[in-house]
Amino acid sequence: MRVGPYLEKLDQALWLTRILQLTVLLLAVLALLLARQSTILHIAPPDFQREYTVRKTSASRDYIEQMAIFLLVNGLTVNPDSAIYSTKSFLRWLTPEARGKLETALLGDAEWIKSNQVSQAFYPRACDFFGPLKLRVTGTLLQWTGGRLITSRDVAIDLRVAIDHYTLKIEDMAYVDTDRTHNRPSRAPAPAATE
């Protein structure tokens, strides 16, 4: 009986088994390491025109500017059917302190839009920085009802933002009406019920 070829095949099978065991062990370690990694969800407007960078606690001016314009346009361009939803969606981008300060005014203005059947649109023109995280977005706010233009005025909105865990949050927002005939006590960007 010739044992040599059988021993050789047994030796090859043992080496192949060891290699497969090591491969499975390495894949298991790799899977465990990858499972421990956190996933970063990065929110961005649908249309970026300039490159940007976002880090855990900071972002480039291009990102801050484009996100601020995106949020303001989406928050201020509303109709009676979308006013409440858009306002609640916008409130998610505020820090808890800013939300507590502005929520009542913003929701009140949304209710006014809904009850008076007013539609409005915000068209941004410029964005100026006053510091790394402070900026002013200026533009035109149009309001109409029943196809008839009610107001067309220049507005400016001052924002102070923060970047936390790769997410832009609005820390403070101040509405500045550049048309002195429409001064309002509310610092909210939507029309107030007193107008």
C-alpha positions as CSV (number, residue, x, y, z in Angstrom):
1,M,0.0,0.0,0.0
2,R,1.3,3.4,-1.0
3,V,0.8,6.0,1.8
4,G,2.8,8.8,0.2
5,P,0.2,10.3,-2.1
6,Y,-2.4,10.2,0.7
7,L,-0.1,11.9,3.2
8,E,0.6,14.6,0.6
9,K,-3.1,15.2,0.0
10,L,-3.8,15.3,3.7
11,D,-1.0,17.9,4.2
12,Q,-2.5,20.0,1.4
13,A,-5.9,19.8,2.9
14,L,-4.6,20.8,6.4
15,W,-2.8,23.9,4.9
16,L,-5.9,24.9,2.9
17,T,-8.0,24.5,6.1
18,R,-5.6,26.7,8.0
19,I,-5.5,29.4,5.3
20,L,-9.3,29.4,5.2
21,Q,-9.5,29.7,9.0
22,L,-7.1,32.7,9.0
23,T,-9.1,34.3,6.1
24,V,-12.3,33.9,8.0
25,L,-10.7,35.3,11.2
26,L,-9.4,38.3,9.4
27,L,-12.8,39.0,7.8
28,A,-14.5,38.7,11.2
29,V,-12.0,41.2,12.7
30,L,-12.5,43.5,9.8
31,A,-16.3,43.3,10.1
32,L,-16.1,44.0,13.8
33,L,-13.9,47.1,13.2
34,L,-16.2,48.4,10.5
35,A,-19.2,47.8,12.6
36,R,-17.7,50.1,15.3
37,Q,-17.3,53.0,12.9
38,S,-20.0,55.6,13.1
39,T,-21.9,56.7,10.0
40,I,-21.9,60.4,9.2
41,L,-25.0,61.7,7.6
42,H,-24.2,64.9,5.7
43,I,-27.2,67.2,4.8
44,A,-26.7,69.4,1.8
45,P,-29.0,71.5,-0.4
46,P,-29.9,69.8,-3.7
47,D,-27.9,72.3,-5.8
48,F,-24.4,73.3,-4.7
49,Q,-22.7,75.7,-7.0
50,R,-19.3,75.9,-5.2
51,E,-17.1,73.3,-3.5
52,Y,-17.2,73.2,0.3
53,T,-15.8,71.4,3.3
54,V,-17.6,70.3,6.4
55,R,-15.8,69.0,9.5
56,K,-17.2,67.9,12.9
57,T,-17.4,71.4,14.3
58,S,-16.6,73.7,11.4
59,A,-17.5,74.3,7.8
60,S,-16.3,76.5,4.9
61,R,-18.0,79.8,4.2
62,D,-19.3,78.4,0.9
63,Y,-21.2,75.6,2.7
64,I,-22.6,78.0,5.4
65,E,-23.7,80.5,2.8
66,Q,-25.3,78.0,0.5
67,M,-27.1,76.2,3.4
68,A,-28.3,79.4,4.9
69,I,-29.8,80.5,1.6
70,F,-31.3,77.1,1.0
71,L,-32.9,77.0,4.5
72,L,-34.3,80.6,4.2
73,V,-35.8,80.1,0.7
74,N,-37.4,76.8,1.8
75,G,-38.7,78.4,5.1
76,L,-40.0,81.6,3.5
77,T,-41.4,80.4,0.2
78,V,-44.8,79.1,1.4
79,N,-48.4,78.9,0.5
80,P,-51.5,78.4,2.8
81,D,-51.2,74.7,2.4
82,S,-47.5,74.4,3.2
83,A,-47.0,77.1,5.7
84,I,-47.3,75.0,8.9
85,Y,-45.3,72.1,7.5
86,S,-42.5,74.4,6.2
87,T,-42.3,76.2,9.5
88,K,-42.1,73.0,11.5
89,S,-39.5,71.7,9.1
90,F,-37.5,75.0,9.4
91,L,-37.7,74.7,13.2
92,R,-35.7,71.5,13.1
93,W,-32.7,73.4,11.9
94,L,-32.7,75.7,15.0
95,T,-30.9,75.0,18.2
96,P,-33.1,74.3,21.2
97,E,-32.5,77.9,22.6
98,A,-33.4,79.5,19.3
99,R,-36.4,77.3,18.8
100,G,-37.7,78.3,22.3
101,K,-37.2,81.9,21.4
102,L,-38.7,81.9,17.9
103,E,-41.2,79.0,17.7
104,T,-44.3,80.9,18.8
105,A,-43.6,83.8,16.4
106,L,-42.9,81.6,13.5
107,L,-45.9,79.3,14.0
108,G,-48.1,82.4,14.5
109,D,-46.9,83.8,11.3
110,A,-47.6,80.5,9.5
111,E,-51.1,80.4,11.0
112,W,-51.6,84.0,9.7
113,I,-50.5,82.9,6.2
114,K,-52.9,79.9,6.3
115,S,-55.9,81.8,7.6
116,N,-55.5,84.8,5.2
117,Q,-54.7,82.5,2.2
118,V,-51.5,84.4,1.5
119,S,-48.6,82.9,-0.5
120,Q,-45.1,84.3,-0.3
121,A,-41.7,83.8,-1.9
122,F,-38.3,84.8,-0.9
123,Y,-35.7,85.6,-3.6
124,P,-32.2,86.0,-2.1
125,R,-29.8,88.5,-3.6
126,A,-26.7,88.6,-1.4
127,C,-25.1,87.0,1.6
128,D,-22.6,88.9,3.7
129,F,-20.5,87.5,6.5
130,F,-19.9,89.5,9.7
131,G,-17.8,86.8,11.3
132,P,-17.0,83.2,10.8
133,L,-20.5,82.1,11.8
134,K,-22.5,85.3,11.5
135,L,-24.1,86.3,8.2
136,R,-26.9,88.4,6.7
137,V,-29.0,87.2,3.8
138,T,-30.7,90.0,1.9
139,G,-33.4,89.6,-0.8
140,T,-36.9,90.4,-1.8
141,L,-40.0,89.0,-0.1
142,L,-43.1,88.9,-2.2
143,Q,-46.6,88.2,-0.8
144,W,-49.8,87.7,-2.8
145,T,-53.3,86.4,-2.5
146,G,-55.7,85.4,-5.2
147,G,-53.1,86.2,-7.9
148,R,-52.9,89.8,-6.6
149,L,-49.5,91.1,-5.3
150,I,-49.9,92.4,-1.7
151,T,-46.3,93.4,-0.9
152,S,-42.9,93.4,-2.4
153,R,-40.2,94.5,-0.1
154,D,-36.5,94.2,0.5
155,V,-35.7,92.2,3.7
156,A,-32.5,91.1,5.5
157,I,-32.2,88.2,7.9
158,D,-29.3,88.0,10.3
159,L,-28.2,84.5,11.2
160,R,-25.8,83.2,13.7
161,V,-25.0,79.5,13.0
162,A,-23.1,76.7,14.6
163,I,-21.7,73.5,13.1
164,D,-22.1,70.5,15.5
165,H,-21.5,66.9,14.5
166,Y,-21.3,67.9,10.8
167,T,-24.7,69.6,11.0
168,L,-25.5,73.3,10.5
169,K,-27.8,74.7,13.2
170,I,-29.2,78.2,13.5
171,E,-28.4,79.7,16.9
172,D,-30.0,83.0,16.4
173,M,-32.1,84.7,13.7
174,A,-33.1,88.3,13.5
175,Y,-35.5,89.7,10.8
176,V,-34.5,93.2,9.6
177,D,-37.0,94.9,7.4
178,T,-35.0,97.3,5.1
179,D,-38.2,99.1,4.1
180,R,-38.8,101.4,7.1
181,T,-42.5,101.6,6.5
182,H,-43.0,98.0,7.5
183,N,-41.4,97.8,10.9
184,R,-42.8,94.9,13.0
185,P,-42.2,94.0,16.6
186,S,-41.8,90.3,15.6
187,R,-38.3,89.2,14.7
188,A,-39.8,86.4,12.6
189,P,-39.3,86.3,8.8
190,A,-42.9,85.6,7.8
191,P,-45.6,88.3,7.8
192,A,-47.1,89.1,11.1
193,A,-50.9,89.3,11.7
194,T,-50.7,93.0,12.5
195,E,-49.8,94.0,8.9
